Amino acid sequence: MKISTSQLFDASIAQMNRQQSNVAEMQAKLASGKNLVKPSDDAEKAALIQRLNSAMQRQDVFDLSLDRAESRLRTEESALMGVEDMLQRIRELTIQGSNDTLSSADRTIIAKEVTSLRDGLFSLANTQDESGNYIFSGTKVKTPAFSRDADGVMTYEGDQNQTSVDISEYRQVSVNRPGDAVFSSVSRTDGNGNSAKIGFFKVIDDFTDALKTGSGANIAQGLEEISNLTDDMALSLADLGSRMNTVDSQRDILADTKLRYQELLSNAEDLDYATAVTKLSAQMLSLEAAQASFAKISQLNLFNYLR
């Protein structure tokens, strides 16, 4: 088989072009710091990198959800701690007010403090978050949780729905509790044995009235009912603490998950500079050798050989 000069030149030029392309590709990788410059370099690895990036983005979304949930729960915690302190003070006043040695004037003074504390509780029951949403209104976040009419009667205006946010692919956390569950009712039985639900603020108002009238039986009833409200508030705080622990534990899990994905992504995507520089040096030497060889071969002809 005869090999023409043009065929030899074409083969040599094609080989040098391939080597130049390899050098340029390695230089591009070194410049970007990435193992893949374009998806076609390794389709399978490119697909893996895309999946890992998508997984990382999902973790970032869950991270934002955790931040929002924690902020909302911190607001609720602050409100409930204030409520618990006020209830404890009202309970102390109920014990004090049940003392038979107190005068009518003394009980009137206690009643005034209880009324002031009730107003403070009403304000905390209508606590808003940083977005202006009422945290104890269920899903009716633009409506104050409790309203007060002209007679001072306080009524729950929210609903019984709870809002949950996704904090992982398979886990949710509730960021609120309905106000009528937090500011709970008590069951009261009258002289005829009939039982009825009495609202949170109604219990406090009835106790205030009992102080003003000096009714020992009603004061004793108020002490029992307010003790029940205090116990229920402790349960609300325990429930809140459980939800906050869920957020904290999921944040730790999320941090570990993100670190694992980052390591996998780095292994698939990041360039090994030491290996890449060594490979580039070898490719450049090969290209220089090919160019030098071509320069000498291209000057040869039959007359050079005859000489």
Helices and strands as residue ranges (DSSP letters): H 5-32, G 39-41, H 43-97, H 104-125, E 146-148, E 154-156, E 164-166, E 172-174, H 179-182, E 186-189, E 195-198, H 200-213, H 216-269, H 273-297, H 302-306
